Amino acid sequence: MSLSSLASMFSSNSGPKLENISGPSAVQFHGDADTVFVDVRGHGEVSASGTIKGAIVAPLNEFANHARPDGTGSLPAANAGKRIILVCASGARSGAAGLQLIRMGYESVANLSGGIGAWARAGGPVAR
């Protein structure tokens, strides 16, 4: 199933939807106590280019270990009231991860369009 097919499953007017957010908009949320940044790239990619300062690194191939609605993973619980902004290299993997979170009951989920490059171009802090 393609990402666009998955996205269409959530295109009705009811329930939470995956938001796409620009680099400059995402930077405005950095440091907000109610926002959690999650990088779904592999460990090698994160080591090579760095990640958003303070982000949780939860590679997509390990995502189920990190994202648990009851909060027993590294991500907050689905009912914690946190905004989750996901990032990868381009926005494709983070979009897939965002759809998984919505299916799990998370309500405020955004995909950083343009990935880590968009973050860096917007002046967001990067940790190496």
C-alpha positions as CSV (number, residue, x, y, z in Angstrom):
1,M,0.0,0.0,0.0
2,S,1.4,3.4,-0.9
3,L,1.8,6.4,1.4
4,S,-0.9,8.2,-0.6
5,S,-3.3,5.3,-0.2
6,L,-2.7,5.3,3.5
7,A,-3.2,9.0,3.7
8,S,-6.5,8.7,1.9
9,M,-7.8,6.4,4.6
10,F,-7.6,9.4,7.0
11,S,-9.0,12.0,4.7
12,S,-12.5,12.0,6.2
13,N,-13.6,15.0,8.2
14,S,-13.7,13.1,11.5
15,G,-10.8,12.3,13.7
16,P,-7.2,13.5,13.8
17,K,-5.2,14.0,10.6
18,L,-1.5,14.1,9.9
19,E,-0.5,17.7,9.5
20,N,2.4,18.7,7.3
21,I,4.5,21.5,8.8
22,S,7.2,23.6,7.2
23,G,10.7,24.1,8.7
24,P,10.1,27.6,9.9
25,S,6.9,26.6,11.5
26,A,8.5,23.6,13.2
27,V,11.3,25.8,14.6
28,Q,8.7,27.9,16.4
29,F,7.7,24.9,18.4
30,H,11.3,24.0,19.5
31,G,11.6,24.4,23.2
32,D,7.9,24.2,23.8
33,A,7.2,21.8,26.7
34,D,4.2,20.4,24.9
35,T,6.1,19.5,21.7
36,V,8.2,16.4,21.2
37,F,10.4,16.0,18.1
38,V,11.0,12.5,16.8
39,D,13.6,11.6,14.2
40,V,12.7,8.3,12.4
41,R,15.9,8.1,10.3
42,G,18.4,5.3,11.0
43,H,21.2,5.7,13.5
44,G,23.8,6.0,10.8
45,E,22.0,8.8,9.1
46,V,21.6,10.6,12.4
47,S,25.3,10.2,13.2
48,A,26.2,11.5,9.8
49,S,24.1,14.7,9.7
50,G,22.9,15.2,13.3
51,T,19.3,15.6,14.4
52,I,17.0,18.2,15.9
53,K,18.4,19.2,19.3
54,G,16.5,17.3,21.9
55,A,14.8,14.9,19.5
56,I,14.0,11.3,20.3
57,V,15.7,9.0,17.8
58,A,13.2,6.3,16.9
59,P,14.2,4.7,13.6
60,L,11.2,3.7,11.5
61,N,12.3,0.0,11.5
62,E,12.2,0.1,15.3
63,F,9.2,2.5,15.6
64,A,6.9,0.0,17.3
65,N,9.4,-0.2,20.2
66,H,9.3,3.5,20.7
67,A,5.6,4.4,20.0
68,R,3.3,2.8,22.5
69,P,-0.1,4.5,23.2
70,D,0.3,3.6,26.9
71,G,3.6,5.6,27.1
72,T,5.8,2.6,27.9
73,G,8.0,3.4,24.9
74,S,10.3,6.4,24.4
75,L,7.4,8.6,23.0
76,P,4.8,10.1,25.4
77,A,1.5,8.3,25.9
78,A,-1.2,9.0,23.3
79,N,-3.3,10.8,25.8
80,A,-0.4,12.9,27.2
81,G,-1.6,16.0,25.2
82,K,1.8,16.4,23.5
83,R,2.3,17.6,19.9
84,I,4.6,15.2,18.1
85,I,6.6,16.5,15.1
86,L,8.3,13.8,13.1
87,V,11.3,14.2,10.9
88,C,13.4,12.1,8.4
89,A,15.5,13.0,5.4
90,S,12.7,14.1,3.1
91,G,9.3,13.6,4.8
92,A,8.3,10.2,3.5
93,R,9.3,8.0,6.4
94,S,8.2,10.5,8.9
95,G,4.8,10.7,7.1
96,A,4.5,6.9,7.4
97,A,5.4,7.1,11.1
98,G,2.8,9.9,11.6
99,L,0.0,7.7,10.1
100,Q,1.0,4.9,12.5
101,L,0.7,7.3,15.5
102,I,-2.7,8.5,14.4
103,R,-3.9,4.9,14.1
104,M,-2.6,4.3,17.6
105,G,-4.7,7.2,19.0
106,Y,-2.3,10.1,19.0
107,E,-4.1,13.3,18.1
108,S,-1.6,16.1,17.4
109,V,0.9,14.7,14.9
110,A,2.9,16.6,12.3
111,N,5.3,15.7,9.5
112,L,8.2,18.0,8.9
113,S,8.0,18.6,5.1
114,G,11.4,18.6,3.6
115,G,13.0,16.7,6.5
116,I,16.1,17.6,8.4
117,G,17.3,19.8,5.6
118,A,14.2,22.0,5.9
119,W,14.9,22.2,9.6
120,A,18.5,23.2,9.1
121,R,17.6,25.8,6.4
122,A,15.1,27.3,8.8
123,G,17.8,27.8,11.4
124,G,16.7,25.1,13.8
125,P,19.3,23.8,16.3
126,V,21.0,20.6,15.3
127,A,22.7,18.2,17.7
128,R,25.6,16.1,16.5
